[in-house]
Amino acid sequence: MSSFAIPLSGLEANSDSLDVIANNLANLNTDGYKDQSLNFGDIFFQMQGSSGNGDPIQVGSGVQVESTTSNFTDGTVSSTGIAANMALQGNGFFVVNNNGQTSYTRSGDFSVNSSGQLVDPSGELVMGYPAVDGAVSTSGALAPISVNQSATIPANPTTSFDTTTNLQAGSAVGATFSTPISVVDSLGESQTLSIEYTNTGTNTWSYNITLPASATGATGDPTTVASGTLNFNSSGALTSPTGSVTGINITGLADGAAAMNLTWNLNDSSGNPTITQQDSASATTATSQNGYGVGTLTGFSVLSNGTIEGQFSNNQTLALGQVAVASFANVQGLTKSSDGDFQATTASGSAIVGQAGVGGNGTITGGAVEASNVDLSTEFSNMIVAQQGYEANAKVLTAFDQVSQATIQLIT
């Protein structure tokens, strides 16, 4: 009896549905996993003739699996505190490569291998745009992202410095106050300047900037590298010099560093003088300079656009690279492989590779992973429906068997 094929197709379809549900539940805690579901369609109806008014008489031939649909909605973001981990929220996939084979994944459970490269749990290299001297170019080919702990930043010599200082109004003529400030030479060595202020009269102070004699390989008194006069008005505001003191030259450093040409900024970013004369004790509350010594990589973090920002021992930050994000015209056309990877197909279209947060791509949260988007209650509901469908088809199959047995008995 051909009717056996109909409930058998139902058994097979519902069995497949249970397999998909079981797989979803098995991956409930798999990072980046996307819930899947089956779509069913009926099998071609057989024509049995037509009714008296010409309407077709058709009998169905059962059910079949028409397609598998992946749910690409975001999973929840779970913070891990691991710098290499990344959670992608919104459209797109991370790009990974294994021996020339490119795959795409939502699982951002990345780590750093022994070569200093970002890899996924399977050892596939995380691809992106490398940085050269802190500059990321997104126009070149993708390459593995490296966060090598041996990375360094070369020294950057000081070219300007500033201090926030108050000189006590009413000080006796000849009263002095000194402020030390460290600057960095071209070799990354720290050199200590001393700014000595001397009261020379009403609202007038002289300054003398010196460098220890040992810094130039000499002995004796410090070497004066700049001097001048500071004038204040009756409100204690600096009137001259204005803006900055330039031409502070340091030559012949004993460590062999290049000559230094420094500028002393006397105003803050708003244009207000940082040297004042008020009736309070002479004091320097802040100093700063724009140089820094050689720095080694101490850690890194991931910005929302996928930029890997390295932190260095000299308190500087530098881009190490930028993780790429790929999108597809038809994500349902992707094929799944193991380890949560997807492969591009003709149906999905070629990958459109770009940056996080650009062109409709999602953004990245560093130090976190995207959890599976499987909903436990939904899966249990689906499981009950599939189980009932299986049982119903089994009962139909039993009924057909009984009818067949009765027919055989009539013949015999």
N, C-alpha and C positions, 0 to 999 in steps of 0.2 A: 504494500500500500504506500503510495507516494506521500501520503499525509504525514508519515513518520518524519520526513525531512523538515517539516515546519516546526514542531516542538523541539527537534534536535537543534535547529538553528537558534531558537530562543534560549536553549540551555547553553549553547556555545557563546552567544552574545552576552548573556548575563554572567557567565563564568569569566569572560574577558573583563566585564565591568568590575567584578569582584577583585580580579587581579590588579586592575588600576587602582582601586580603592585601597587594597592591601599595600601597594607600592607607595601610595600617598602617606598612609599611616606609618609605614616603615621609615619614611623620610621626614617625619614630623619635626625632627631636630637637626635636619641637614641644612647647613648654611646656604642660603641663596636658592633652595629648591623651590620650584614652581609647581603648584597643584595641577593635576591633569584630570581630564574627564573624557569619556567616550560619547560619541554621537552615533545614534542608530538610524538606519533607514530600511524601509521595506524592500523586499526582493521583487523583481518584475512580476506583475500580475499575469496569470495565464488567462487567455481568452477562451471562454466556454460557449460562446455564441452570443445571441442577442435576444432581448425580450420582444414581446409582441409589438411594442411601440418603437422598436429599433434600438433601445438602450443596450449597451454592452453588458454581458454577464462575465465577470472576472472573478477569479479566485486567487488570493495572495499566496506567495510561495515561502513566506517566512521573513526573517529579519537578518540584517547584516550590520557589521561595524562600518560606518561610513568615514569617520574621521576621529582623530584624537585632538583635543583642544587643551592648550596650556594656559593657565591663568597667570598673566604677567603683572598682576597688581603687586605693589610693594609689600614685602614682609616687614615686620617691626625691626627697628634698629637696636641692636644689643651692644652696649659699650663693653669693650674688653680691656682697654688700657694698653693694648699692644700697638705700638706706633705703626707697624707695617699693615695692620688690618684696615680694611676699607669697606664701607657700606654704600652702595649705589642706590640712590632713591630717585625714581622717575625712569624715563626712557633710557635704554642703552645696555651695553654689556662691556665688561672688561675684556681686553684682548690678551690672550696667552699663546705661547708658541712652544712646541716641543719638536726639536729636530726638523724645523722647517714647516711643520704642520700647524696651521693657525686655527685656534678654536676661540670660542666666546663663552664667557661665564658670568654669572651673577654672584658667585661665591667669592667674597673678598677676604677669605681667611689666609692672607698672605704672610710670608716670613722672609727672612734674609738668608741666603745660602752662604756657603763658605767663601764664595767669590764676591760677596757683597752685592749680589743681585736679588731683586724681588722675585719670589717664586710662589706658586700656589702649592697646596698640600701634595700634589702629584709631582712636583718638581718642574712644572712648566714655567717658562720665563714670562713675567709680566711685561707687556710691551708698552712703549710710550715714546715720548720725545725727549732725547737727552738734552742736558744743559751744558753749555761751554762758558766757563767763567761766570756762572750765575745767570746766563741768558738762555732762555728756552726758545728754540725755533720750531714752530709747528708745521713748517713747510717741507721738512725733510722726511725721509723714510723712517718708519718705526724701528725702534731698537730696544733691547733689554734695558730696564731701568736699574741703575747701579746706585747704591747708597754705601759705598765702600768706606769703612771706618778709618781708613788711612788717608782720606781726603783732607787737604789742608787749604787754608787761605793765606796767601803771602802777606807780608807786612805792608801797611799803608802809612807812609810818614805823615806826621802832623803838619798841617799848613796854617791852622788857625786855632786859637784858644780864647776862652773868656772866663771871667770870674765874677761872682756876685759878692761885692765887698762894700762894707760901710767903714768910713774913716771918722773917728769921733770928733765932732765939732767942739771947738774950744780947747783942743789939745795944745799944750805948750809948744812953742817953737822948738824944733829939734826932736820932738817926740816921733817915734818910729813904729811902724807895724809891718810885718813881713808875711807874705803868702807864698807857700811852695806850690808848684804845679808840675806834673809830669807830662812830658811830651815824648813822642815816639820817632826815632830816626828811621832812615831808609832800610836798615837792617833789622828793624823790629825791636831794637834796644830802647829801654826807657831812659830818658835824660831828664834831670830835675832842674827846672828853672826856679829862681826865687825872685819875687817882685817885692822890693822894699820901698815902702812909702815913708816919706819924711815931711813933717809939717814945717813949712817955710814961712808962714805968715797967715794972716786972716784969709780964709777961704782958698788957701793955696797949699798944695802938697807937691813934692817932687817924687818921681818914681825912678827906680834903678833896677833893671832886670839883669840878673847875673846867672852865670853857669859855673859850677865848681871847676877849679883849675884842673882837677884830675880828669875831667871829661875830655879835655884836649891834650892830655898827656903832660900837663905842666904841674907845677907845684906853687904853693903860696896862696895869695888872695884869689877869690873868685873872679872870673872874667866878666866884665860888663858887656852885654850884647845890645842894650838899648837903654836910653834914659830920656827924661822929659819932665814936663810940669802939668799938673792937673789943676784946673780952676773951677770953683763952684760958685753958684749965686747965693743970695741970702736965704734961699729955701733949701739949700744943700744939694741942688741938682747940678750935675756936671755940665759945664758950659764949653770947656775946651780941654783937650782936643775933642772933636765930635766924630762919631761913627766908629773909627778904628785907628789903631796905631800900626803902621806898616813898616816894612824894611827891617824887621828883627832878624838879623842874619847870624847864623852859627856855622862856623867853618872849622876845619881841622880836627874833627872828632877823633878821639883815640881809637875807636873801634873800626875806623875806616869807612864809616857811613858818609853818604853824600852830604854836601852843604845843605843847611835848612834855611828857608826864608819864611818867616812866620808873620802872621797878622794877629794882633790883639783886638778882638771885637769888644767895643765898649757899650754897645747897645744890644738889647734882646731882640727877639723876632718881631716884636711890636714897635721897635724903634725907641724904646725907653732905655736911658742910661742904666748900666748895671753897677756903676761905681757911684756911691752917694756919700754925703757928709752930713750926718745927723748926730744928735746928742745922745748917743748910745755907744757902748764899748766898740772899739774897732774889731771887726770880725769879718771873716770870709765864710759865707754860708754854702757856697757851691762853686765848683770849678768844672770845666769841661774842655775837651779838645777832640779834634776829628781824626786822630790817628789811631792805629791799633797794630799790635804785634802779630806774629805768625799764630794762626789758630788751627787747631785740629778738630775734626768732627766729634761731637759729643752726643748727638742725637738728631732726630728729624721728626717732622710732623707732616701731615697731609692736609692741604687746604681744600676748600670746597670745589675748586676747579681742577683738582687732581695734581696740583703742583706739590712736589716733594721738597719741603723747605728744611735745609740742614741748619742745625745750631752748632756753633763752633766755640771753642774754649776762650776766644777773645771777644765774646759777647756779640759776634756778628752772625747774621743769617744769610744764607745763599741758596738759590734754587739748585737742586741736584737733577731735576728732570720733571716731567709731567706725564702722568698716566693717561693713556688714550682710552676713549670710549667709542664703541661702535654701535650703530643703529641699523635697522633693516626696514625695508618697505613693508614686508609681511613677516612678522615674527612667528606666525603660526606655521610658516613654511620651513622653519629651522628643524633640523633633526637633532635628537638628543643622543649623547654618548655617555660613557661612564664619567664619574667624578663631577657631575653637574655641568659638563661642557656641552655646548651646542655647536653644530656645524652648519655653514651656509649651504643653501641648495639653490637650484634654479627657481624654485617656488618662492624662496625668501628674498631673492635678489642679492646682489653683492653688498658687502658691508660698506657703510658710509662712516668712515673713521674721522673722528674729530676730538673735541675737548668737552669735558664735563661742564654743564651749565651754558653751552653754546649750541645754537641750532636745534633747540628742542631736547637736547640731551639732559639727563638728570644730573644732580649734584652728588658730591662724595662727602661722606663723613669719615674722618680719620679716627683711628683707634676704636673702631667698631665694626661689626659685621651685620649683614642683613639676614634675619632669620627666615626659615621656611614660612610660606604663606598658607600652609595647610591648616584648615579650620577643623578641629577635632569633632565638634558637634555636627557640622555639615557632612563629614565623611561617615559618621555613624548613621545619619539619616539616609545617605545614599546607599550604605551597606544594607540597611533594612529593605529598601526598595528593590535592590538587586537580588537579595535573598528571596524575597517574595516572588519576584519574577521568575527566578530559577525554580522555586517550588511549584508555581503555577504551570510552567511548561512541563515539569516532571509529571504532574497530575494528568495533563493532556496526553503525554506519551503513554502513561499507564492506561488511560481510557482507550486510546488507539489499539494498544496491545490486547485489551479485553475484547474490543470489537473484532480484531483479527482472529482471536481464538474462537469467538462465537461463529465467525464465518467459516473457519476451518471445520468446525464441528458440524455445520450444516452440510458441508460437502461430504464428509465422511459418514 
